[in-house]
Amino acid sequence: MNKKFLIIGLVAILIVGAGVVIAFGQINKNTPSQKENQGKMQEDTIKGQIQAVDAEFRQKMDAVTEKQKQEGCIEQKDVEMTKTLTGEKIIEKQWHLVSTEGVCGDLFNQKEELAKERSSQTSQLQIQLDLLTARSESERGKAMEAIKAFMAKPDLQLQYMGTRHPSNFNVGVVTNQTDGGYTMEDVDGWERKVEVYQQKEYIGNTCEVYEYEVDVRNNDIVQVGIRYPQEGVIANPKKQSECQDTRSLETPILLMADIKDIAMGYVQRGIKNFDAIKDKFIYEGSADNPKTISAHNAWIYENKDYKLPEGLFAEAPSKVPTIWSRVSSGGYLIMYLNTTRLFNYN
């Protein structure tokens, strides 16, 4: 064979081979990985399970509702409604409870138990679904460390509950405004997400726990509130008869100076520019009469000089960057809110 043709032939083979390698690499780049496919399949499976649970319990609850109708436990009443888009007033018939005596009481309790069981099952599935798209375990670990530092409890045990929109921060564009309300639409760049955690211990003598919201961008503590724990959070839950209400958190009554130290201690651990704004907090008590001891005492900061970009609207209680630190007369944290960095675009 002529050497010239041999060399040309080898070069052609090499070019074709390189093209195959490049094409194969491009196919691999554009083809979802096996891990991604498995994740999508898991997501679809869990979504299907949630739909199945919801359908099953809806059918059971509809059956109870039919029995309530037959027994005269519920009746239809006219209710005035407002159409969001047009503001038009309309009358709708809705079912209302008439009696919870005798058989009606039994049917009411059945429905309550079914609703509770449906909520429990779907919540567990939602947690599984959320974990497929949540931050990594190591990143969530950083959030939990931030909570422990904020509460000054290094041994605090926490459980991740899910990722969602902050409870008390909503910025967007107002549309379809009527006397009956309005619609808020999200704006690119202003979406915020928080991870939600519940602690695995009760607050004082109550049957409630603290629930925490943490900004996924920087692990800032956005909100702390008192909630009933979701099923499974507390290893050995109390019986209802063992519970006391949140008023037990109001005693023994502390001196106001001590209550303020506790409240501002949370703020100092929660924000990075404490010294710059510590003198700008305004006190608000839960009692109208200054001589009356307030059950709750709040120190509130609002940056009223802050202006949103034109056309945007923020809902109360965070119309501007806001910090609340509300502490009971017994020294327990009742609510903490910090939306100052949520208002930052980045």
N, C-alpha and C positions, 0 to 999 in steps of 0.2 A: 504493500500500500504506500502511496506517495506520502512523505512526511508532512507536506503542507496540509493535505486533507486530513491526516491523522490529528495534527494539532488543532485544526478548525473543529474537528469532531469532538475532541476533548473539551475545548473551550465551550462548545454548545452544550455539552452534557453538564459542565460546571454551572453555566448560566441557568439552565433548566432546573438543576438541583437547588441552586440558591433561590430561584423563584419559588420552588415548592416549599423550602424552609420558611421564606418570608410569608408566603400565603398561609402556611400552617400556623405560623406565629400570629398572624392577623386574625385567623379563625379562632385561635385560642383566646386572643384578646377580646374578641367580640362575643364569645360564647360564655354564658354565666358559669361560674365555677360550681363544682359539685356541692360545696358548702352553701353557696347562695341558693341553689336549687333545693337543698334539704331544708334551709331556713324558710323558703317560700312554701314548701309543702307542709312544714310544721305550722306556719301561720294560717294557711288555709284550713288545716285540720282543726285547729283550736277555734277559728271563727265558725266553722261548721258545728262544733260542739256547743258553742255559745248559742247559735241559732236554734239548735235542737233542744237545749235546756229551756230557752225562752218559749219556744212553741209548745213544749210539753206542759209547762206550768201555766201558760196562757190558757190552754185547753182545760186544765183542771180548774182554774179560777173562773173561767166562763161558765163551767158546769155549776159551780157554787152560786154564781150570780143568777143563773136561771132559777135555782131553788129559792134564792132570796126574793125574786120576783113572784114566784108561785106562792110563797108564804106571806107576801105583803110586807116584807122587811125593808124594801126600798121602793121609791116611787119617782116618777119623772116630774121635774120642775122646770119652768122657763127661766133661762139665765141670759142676761144681756151680754153680748160679746162685741168686740171692736175688731174689724178687719185691719190688719197692720198696714197693708198697702194703700188702702183707700180711706181708712178712718170711718168707714160706714158702720153704723150700729145695727147689729142683727140679734135675733132671739134664737137661742138654741135650747133644745130639751136635753137635760142631763139627769142621770140617776142620782138620787140622794138617799142617805140612810134615814129610815123612819123609826126602827126599833132594834134594840140589842137585847131584848128580853126573851127568855125561853129558847125556842128553836132558832130564833133570829140571832141570839147571842152565840149559839153554837156555830152557826154558819159564818158569822162575822169572825170568830176566832179561827175557823178553818182557813178562811181567806187570808187572815193575817199571817198564819203559820206558813201557808203556801208562798206568800210574798217574801217572807223572811228566808225561806229555804231557797227560793229562786235567786234572791240577792246574794246569798252565801255561795251558791254554786257558780253563778256567773262571775262573782268577784274573784274567786280563786282562778277561774279560767282567764279572766282579764289580766291577772298578775302574770300568769304563764305567757300570755300573748305579749305583754309589755316587755318582759325580759328578753324577747327575741330582738327588740330594737333599742333596748336601754343602753346606757353607757356601760362600759366594762366594769367588772366587779372591783378592779383596782381603783377606777375613777369614783365609783360609789363609795368605796372605802374612804376616800379623801373627804367626801361630803359628810360621812358619819363622824370623821375626826373633827370637822368644823363644828358640827352640832355639839359634840362633847366639850370642845373648847368654849363654845358659846354658853353652855349650861354650867361650865366649871365642874363637870362630872366625867372624869376620864374613864370610869368603868361603866358608863351608861350603855345599856344594850338596846339596839335599834333594829327595826325591820323595814326593809324597802317595800313600799306599797305601790309605786307606779310613777309615771311621768305625765304631767299634764300642764295646762295653763295655770298661772298663778290665780289664787282665789280673789285677790283684791287689787288686781292691776289689769286694766283693759284700755288700750289706746287704739283708735281706729277712725274711720270716717263714718259719720252719721248719715244714714239714708232712710227714706220712707218715714219721715218724722210726722206723727199725727198727735192728736190729743190723747190717744190711747197708748202712746209709746213711740219707740223708734227701733230701727235696726242698725247694728254696728257691724261694719265690715273691716276685716283685717287689712293692714297695710304692710307691704313688703319692707322688711327691715325692723318692724316693730313687734314681730312675733316673739313671745318669751315662753320659756319652758322651765318648770321646776320639778325636781324630784321630791316625792312625798315619802316621809318616814314616820313611823310610830314607835314610841319607846315601849319596851317590854316590861314596864312596871307602872303601877297605879300612882296617881298623884295623891299624896296624903292618905286620907281614909276614904276617898271616893272610889268609884268604879270607872273612872275616866283616866285617860293618858294624854300626854302632850303629843301633838302631831306637828311635824316640821316640814316647811317648804324651802328647798335649797335651789338657788339659781344654778343651772347646769353650766353656765358660761364661766363662772368664777367661784362657785361653792359658797357664795354669800347666803346667810340666813335671811330669807325674805319674810317668812311668817312663822309664828308659833301660836298654836291655839289648843284648846281643850276639846277632846273628842272621846266618844266611846270607842274602845279598841275594836278593830276588825277581828272577826273570828280567827283564832289561831295565833294572834299576837301575844296574848298572855298565856303562859303555859298552864297555870292552874287558876282559871277565872273564878272570881267571887260569885257567890249566890246573890241574887237581888236583895235578899233580906240582910246581907252583910254590908250593903252599900250605904253611904251617906251622900247627900247632895253637895254641890260645890260650896255651899255656905259654910261647910266645915273648914274651908280654906281661909276663912275670915278671922279665925281665932287661933291663938291668943293675939290680942290687938297689940301691934308694935307702935313705937313712937314714929311720928311722921318723918323725922330725919332718917331713921333707919329704913323706912319704906322707900324713901327717895334714893338712898344709897343703893338699895337692891335694884330698883328700876333703872337707875343710871348705870349700874354695873353691867346690866345686859346690853345697854346701848354702847358702852365703851368696848365691850368684847365683840359687838356686832358690826361696828363701823370703823373705818380707818382714819377719819378726820374728826374724831371726837372733840379734841381740844378746840378746833375751829368753830364748832357749833354748839358746844355744851351750854352756853349761856342763852341760847335761842329757844330753849324748850319752854313751853307754857303748861302750867299745871291745870288739870281738870279732874274734879272729884265727882263721885257718883251721887253725892248729896247736895241738894240745892242750898241748904242752910249751912253756912260756913262753920257754925258751932256744932253741927252734927258730924259724928265720925263717919267718914266715907268708907263703904265696904270695898270699893275699888278706887284706886288712885292712878291717874295717867299723866305722863309727861309727853307732850306732843311737839313735834317739830314739823313745820311746813315751809318749803322754799317757795314763797309766793312770788318771788322775782322770776321764777322759771317760766319760760314761754314755749309751748309746743310749736312745731312747724305749722304754718298756716294751713287750715283745712282739717287738722286733726283734733280729736276730742278725747278727753280722758274721763272715765267714770269715777264717781265717789266710791270709796273714801280716799282715793289716790288721784285727785285731779292735778296735783303737783307732787314733786318728790316729798315723801312723807315718812316720818318715823313715829311710831307709838310704842310706849313701854308702859303697860298697864299691870299694876301689882295690887294684890288684895291687902286688906288691913292686917292679915296674918303673915304677909311676906311672900306669898306664892305668886308666881307669874300667871296672869290671866290671859294676856294677849301681847304679842310683840309683832310689829309690822315695820318693814323697812323697804320702801320702794325707790329709794334715792338712785341706786345704780340701774334699776330697771328702766329708768327714763333715759339712760345713756344709750345712744344709737348702737354703739359697738359693744 
